[in-house]
Amino acid sequence: MTKLPTNSPTDFCVAFIERELEDNRKKKIWMDRWPLMLRMIDQASNLEKVFNELINKFGYADKLAILSESDRPNAEAVWLTLEHIWMSEDFAKEELIQARAERRELLTLQKGISELSCRLAGMLRRQTELYELSGFRRHDYQTAVDSLVQGAVHNPLFKVYVKDKLESLAHQYELKYWPSRADVVEAIGEFEELLPIPQHVEVPDAVLDGRASDHKDFVLAFDAQFSKPNQLPTGFRFSNQAMADIINVVLDLPEDKLILGDTIRKIRYRYVVANRN
């Protein structure tokens, strides 16, 4: 294994990214990340502040040169933070627009399932009432257990491990001990009605709830990952200017569209600091 250079944070980080890229190419994995990794290498001079802050915080820690367990946290912090940068294209506008649309659809489905379940439960109860009181004869009867067995007809594991035991229980206990089909359907609707608003595993609610903005969405989503239960260094933040440099490179902004650290400062103050108060 070739030792990474420690003469400067930029040289160290560039060598690290080059090694990761070479490994990914050999394994033919993460191919959609290769262009950004190359851009980070080619525009390393624009990321000097980013690399400096990372190495000044965690040192020249290489995940492939861990000598003791005490070295591991810093080595993982450097590795996963650099990885976080080249994976952060997911925080670009198109992906966030899609995430907002998918959350709206989930909420619509959640409401629709709840309403339809309530209606279907009412229809099933009315059907049962009519058969019991109107004089019409039912040709067949389906219990809640029957519906489970029928619904699992294409599930071989259910047939092998569950079906006989479930049907044995159904024969042991008469219908009064079991929920009706209407009860089960109604429970589905009640469950959906009580569900909270869906939360994205990567995109914070502040991004999904707010108005669309490339810079704001990126900053909030990027920073939020350092507050989640993952292996990124908890609470770590790049400076405002370093964060601006990351966005400029990741989004490949033209020279006349580059953003400055003051823009990041305003975003962080407005949407993070203000929300704490």
N, C-alpha and C positions, 0 to 999 in steps of 0.2 A: 504494500500500500504506500502510495506517494504521500508524504507529509504535506499538508497545506501550508502555504507561506504565511508567516506571521509578521512580516515587515510592515504591513498596513492593513487596516480593516477592509479596505476595498479589494486588495489583492486576495485576502483570505476568502471573502464572500464570493468573489468572482470564481475562484478556484473551486469553491464548494458547489456553486451552481453548475459549473462546467462538469464536475464529477457526477452530480445527480442527473444532469441531462444525458450524459454518456450512458449511464446505467439504465435510464429509462428507454433510450434508443435500443440498447442491446436487448432489453426485455420486451420492447415494443408495447410499452404502457404509457398512459397519460399523454398520448400523442397530441391531444388538443391543448396541452400546456406547453409544448415545446416552443411555439412562437414567442410566448411571453418570457420564457426562460432565456431565450436567445436575445430578446430585446433588453432584458435586465443586464446581460453580459455586454451587449453592444453599447448600452447607454449607462454603463457603470459610473461614468464621471458625473452623471446627473443624480446618482443615488449615493454619492459619497457621504452625505450627511446621514442618510438612512443606515448605511453600513457602519459608520462611526458610532452612532448611538447604540446600535445593537451590540457591537463588540465591546464598547466601553462599559456597557451594562453587564454583559455575560462573559466577556473574555474570548480569547481565541480557543473556543471549545468545539472540538470536532467529535461528532457522534461515533466515528470509526476509530477514535483514539482515546477512548475512555480508560483511564488507568485505575480508577477506583469509583465506588458508588457515589462518592461525594462530587465527582466530576459530572455525573449524569444529568442533574437538573439543568445546569448551564448549557451542556452540549445539546440537550433536547430543546432548550429554549431557542438557541441559535438556529438549529435545523428547522423546527416547526414554524418559527416566525418567518424565516426566508420562504419556506413552503407556503405559508399563509399568503405571502405577497404574490407568488406566482399562481396561486389558486384564486386570487381575488377578482379575476375577471368576471366571476359569477355575480359580483356586486354591481356590474354595469347595468345601464338603464333597461336593456331589453329583458334581462333575467328578472329584474325587479318588477317590471310591468307584468310579466308572466306570473310572478308570485302573487301580485295583487289580484290579478284576474282569477287565479286558481283559488285564492282564499274567498273571493266573492262567490265563486261557484260552490265551494264547500258549504258556505253559510246558506246559500239558496237551497242546496240539496238537504242540508240538515233541517231546515224549516219545512221543506216539502215532504220529507220522510215522516216528520212528526205529524203533519196535517193529514197525510194519506193514511198513516197507521191508525189515527183516530177515526177517520171515516170508515176504513176497512173493518175495524173492530166493531163499530156500530152496525155495519151491514151484516157481519157474521152473527152478531147477537140477534138481530132482527130476523135473519134467516132461520136460526134455531127456534126462535119464538113461533114463527109461522108454522114450521114443521110440527111443533109440539101441540099447537092449538087449532090449526086450520083443518085438520083432517087429511092433509096430503101425506103420502108415504114417501119416505126417503129411500132411494135405491141403495145407497151406500153411506157409510159414516167414516169420517176421518178425525182421529184424535190428534192432540198436539204431538204425541209420540209417533203416530203414523206419519205426520208431516215431516218430522225429523228423519225418519227412516226413508221416506220417499225422496226427500231433498238430498240425501247422501247416497243415492243410488249409483252415482259415478265415483264414489270415494271408496276404493278398495280397503283402505285402512279402517274405515268405519265398519265396513262389512265384516272384517276379520276380528277386530278387537272390541267393538262397541255394540253392534246390532243385537246380538243374542242376549247380552246382559241387559240392555235397555228393554227389549221386548219381554224378558223374563220379569223385570220389575213391573212392567205394564200389566202383566197377567196376575201378579201378586196383589196389586192394589187397584181397586175399582176406580171408576172415573172421578168420583168425588174427591179423590186425593190428588188429582192432577189439574193443572191450569187448562182452561179451554183454549182453543185456537185464538179466540178473540182476546183472551187475557195475554197471550204471548205477543200477538200483534200490537196490542196496546202498550205493552211493556217496551217494545222496540221504539215506539213513538215517544214515550216518556223519557227513555234513555237519551234519545237525540235532543229532546227539548232542554234537558238539563246540561248538555255539553257546553263548556265554555267556548269562547271564540278560538278557532284553531291558531296555534303558534308555530311559526316556521323554525326549523332547527338551526338556521343560519341567519335569517333576516329578522332583526328586532321589530317589535310592534311599532316603535316610533317611526320606522321607515314605511311600513305597510299602511299605517294610519295617516301619514302626512301626504302633502302634495308631492308629485314627482319632481325630483331634482337630481341630476347626475351626481353632483358633488356632495350634497347633503346625504343622499342615500348611501353613497360609497363610504363616506366617513363613519356614519352611524353603524352600518353593517360591519365594516372592518374593525372598528374599535370594540363592538359588542362581543366579538369572539374572545377577547381577552378577559371577559367577565363570565364566561360560560364554563361549565364543568368539563373541560377538555384538557389537553396536555400543553396548551399554550401558557406562557408565563402569566399568571393571574395579575391583573391590574396594570400590566405594562402598557405604555402608550408612547408612540413616537411623538416628537415635538410637532408643532403645527407646520413648520416648514418641511420637515422630513415627510410628514403625511402628504403635503402638497406635492412633493417630488414623487412619491409613490403613485399618486393619482395620475400625474402627468405622464409617467412611463407606462403604467398599466393600461390606461385608456388611450395611450399613444396620441396625446393631444398635439395639434400643430403649434408652432411657436407663438402665433398670435392668440391662441386660446389657453395658454398655460396659466395655471392658477397659482396664487401666492399663499404664504403661510397665514396671512391676515384673513383670508377667506375661510380657512380651516378654523382659526380662532373664533370667528363669528359663529360658525356652525356649531362648534363644540359648546360655546357659551349659551347659544340660544336653545339648543335641543338637549343638552346634557346638564350643564350647570343650572340653568333656569328650572329644569324639571325637578331638581333636587330640593329647590327652595319652596 
